[in-house]
Amino acid sequence: MDYNTQREKLRLPEYGRLVQQMAEYAMTIENREQRQRYAEHTVRVMGHLNPKMKGVPDYQHKLWDHLAYITDYKLDIDYPVEIQRRDTAQRPPRLEYPQAKIRHRHYGHLLEKALEQIGQMPAGKERDLRTYQIANRMKRNLAAWKGDGATDDKVARDIEAYTAGAIQI
C-alpha cells in the first residue's frame, strides 16, 4: 500500500497533494504554451481550494508565488507577476525581551515601577488616591494568583516593602 507518510513531503500542505502533483506535471510538459495554460489552470484550482486567500490583498500574486515555491522555482513559464523567492526573503530581527528583575511575579514590573514613583511623591491627597488604586490592583493580582490568600495586610506589607517604608497603610 502507498501511504502519504511514505510519499514526498508536501511543500505547501494547505493545497494538498493534488496541487503538488499538478505542479510537478506542469514541469514535465514540453510545449511552453501548453505549460503556461496548465500553470494558469493550476493557479485557478489553488484559488478554489483556498478561498480564504481572496480576502488577502494581492491574492493572485500570492498564488503565483506559491506555485513557484511548490515547483522549487524550476517551472519555466511567463509569470504574470514578479515572483518573490522565499529563500531570499529576510527574516525580521529577533525582539529583545525586557530582562527586569521582578520581586513578586504576581504583581508585575509595571506595578513595581508605579510603587517606586509613588514612593518618591510628596505626601498628599494625590499620592493617597494613587496608592489606593495601586493597592486595589495589587489585591486583584494577588487574588488571581493565590485565590483566598489575598489579604489587605499582605498588600499593605508589600507596599511598605516596595517603597522602602515611605508609604505605610
Phi, psi and omega per residue, in radians:
M1 nan 2.615 -3.115
D2 -1.869 1.864 -3.132
Y3 -1.701 2.664 3.109
N4 -1.098 -0.493 3.141
T5 -1.209 -0.349 3.131
Q6 -1.613 -0.197 -3.118
R7 -1.486 3.016 3.103
E8 -1.103 2.498 -3.129
K9 -1.141 2.441 3.126
L10 -1.242 2.385 3.127
R11 -1.283 -0.749 3.069
L12 -2.287 1.667 -3.036
P13 -1.094 -0.376 -3.097
E14 -1.151 -0.326 3.114
Y15 -1.674 -0.330 3.100
G16 1.529 3.044 -3.082
R17 -1.237 -0.531 -3.127
L18 -1.045 -0.813 -3.128
V19 -1.164 -0.660 3.117
Q20 -1.122 -0.693 3.103
Q21 -1.172 -0.658 3.097
M22 -1.094 -0.759 -3.141
A23 -1.138 -0.701 3.110
E24 -1.152 -0.671 3.104
Y25 -1.146 -0.664 3.138
A26 -1.036 -0.589 -3.140
M27 -1.237 -0.339 -3.124
T28 -1.561 -0.194 -3.119
I29 -1.260 2.231 -3.071
E30 -1.377 -0.753 -3.083
N31 -1.274 2.164 -3.065
R32 -1.118 -0.691 3.139
E33 -1.145 -0.766 3.112
Q34 -1.136 -0.683 3.115
R35 -1.102 -0.703 3.121
Q36 -1.106 -0.825 3.135
R37 -1.093 -0.720 -3.134
Y38 -1.147 -0.670 3.105
A39 -1.135 -0.720 3.104
E40 -1.104 -0.709 3.094
H41 -1.114 -0.712 3.131
T42 -1.088 -0.711 3.130
V43 -1.145 -0.658 3.082
R44 -1.103 -0.731 3.105
V45 -1.088 -0.741 3.120
M46 -1.053 -0.695 3.104
G47 -1.123 -0.653 3.120
H48 -1.262 -0.604 -3.126
L49 -1.301 -0.420 -3.102
N50 -2.217 1.244 -3.033
P51 -1.171 -0.369 3.138
K52 -1.170 -0.282 3.112
M53 -1.167 -0.408 -3.092
K54 -1.131 -0.388 3.097
G55 -1.393 -0.224 -3.105
V56 -1.460 2.356 3.073
P57 -1.056 2.447 -3.133
D58 0.992 0.789 -3.073
Y59 -1.154 -0.549 3.096
Q60 -1.088 -0.704 3.113
H61 -1.080 -0.714 3.131
K62 -1.141 -0.711 -3.137
L63 -1.092 -0.737 3.107
W64 -1.158 -0.670 3.062
D65 -1.058 -0.736 -3.132
H66 -1.140 -0.719 3.107
L67 -1.075 -0.768 3.120
A68 -1.089 -0.697 3.137
Y69 -1.165 -0.731 -3.138
I70 -1.057 -0.649 -3.128
T71 -1.561 0.185 3.140
D72 1.012 0.596 3.087
Y73 1.070 0.433 -3.125
K74 -1.796 -0.089 -3.126
L75 -1.290 2.081 -3.070
D76 -1.645 1.578 3.091
I77 -2.429 3.027 3.036
D78 -1.619 1.763 -3.134
Y79 -1.262 2.346 3.140
P80 -1.271 -0.196 3.127
V81 -2.291 2.863 3.086
E82 -1.367 2.213 -3.082
I83 -1.500 2.293 3.090
Q84 -1.793 2.098 -3.115
R85 -1.290 2.404 -3.137
R86 -1.236 -0.585 -3.077
D87 -1.281 -0.316 3.120
T88 -1.657 -0.207 3.132
A89 -1.183 2.315 -3.093
Q90 -1.519 2.423 3.080
R91 -1.403 2.518 3.092
P92 -1.183 2.692 -3.141
P93 -1.161 2.632 3.139
R94 -1.147 2.485 3.094
L95 -1.359 2.440 3.058
E96 -1.555 2.229 3.133
Y97 -1.623 2.503 3.132
P98 -1.113 2.407 -3.102
Q99 -1.949 0.701 -3.104
A100 -1.286 2.437 3.090
K101 -1.400 2.211 -3.119
I102 -1.979 2.229 -3.136
R103 -1.176 -0.899 3.141
H104 -2.158 1.974 -3.042
R105 -1.091 -0.533 -3.080
H106 -1.221 -0.327 3.080
Y107 -1.551 -0.681 3.100
G108 1.584 2.915 -3.054
H109 -1.217 -0.674 -3.079
L110 -1.175 -0.679 3.089
L111 -1.159 -0.629 3.100
E112 -1.119 -0.741 3.107
K113 -1.128 -0.701 3.138
A114 -1.113 -0.731 3.117
L115 -1.142 -0.624 3.092
E116 -1.077 -0.762 3.137
Q117 -1.192 -0.698 -3.135
I118 -1.173 -0.609 3.110
G119 -1.095 -0.412 -3.138
Q120 -1.634 -0.153 -3.131
M121 -1.326 2.641 3.050
P122 -1.257 2.617 -3.137
A123 -1.089 2.479 3.139
G124 2.898 -3.030 -3.057
K125 -1.148 -0.712 -3.120
E126 -1.134 -0.749 3.127
R127 -1.121 -0.700 3.124
D128 -1.114 -0.709 3.136
L129 -1.133 -0.802 3.133
R130 -1.167 -0.644 3.091
T131 -1.085 -0.736 3.109
Y132 -1.083 -0.757 -3.130
Q133 -1.131 -0.750 -3.139
I134 -1.197 -0.690 3.107
A135 -1.080 -0.693 3.105
N136 -1.082 -0.799 3.128
R137 -1.113 -0.717 -3.136
M138 -1.100 -0.704 -3.132
K139 -1.156 -0.683 3.106
R140 -1.144 -0.748 3.110
N141 -1.097 -0.744 3.136
L142 -1.126 -0.699 3.124
A143 -1.153 -0.672 3.118
A144 -1.185 -0.552 -3.101
W145 -1.433 -0.821 -3.028
K146 -1.871 -0.195 -3.123
G147 1.394 -2.032 -3.066
D148 -1.355 -0.137 -3.085
G149 -1.399 0.116 -3.112
A150 -1.533 1.994 3.119
T151 -2.188 2.759 3.111
D152 -1.124 -0.613 3.139
D153 -1.106 -0.714 3.132
K154 -1.108 -0.787 3.137
V155 -1.097 -0.758 -3.134
A156 -1.093 -0.725 3.106
R157 -1.124 -0.705 -3.136
D158 -1.176 -0.683 3.101
I159 -1.105 -0.741 3.131
E160 -1.118 -0.672 3.137
A161 -1.222 -0.700 -3.114
Y162 -1.189 -0.602 -3.085
T163 -1.671 0.204 3.115
A164 0.968 0.696 3.070
G165 1.433 0.024 -3.133
A166 -1.206 -0.563 3.133
I167 -2.087 2.180 3.084
Q168 -2.209 2.229 -3.126
I169 -1.822 nan nan
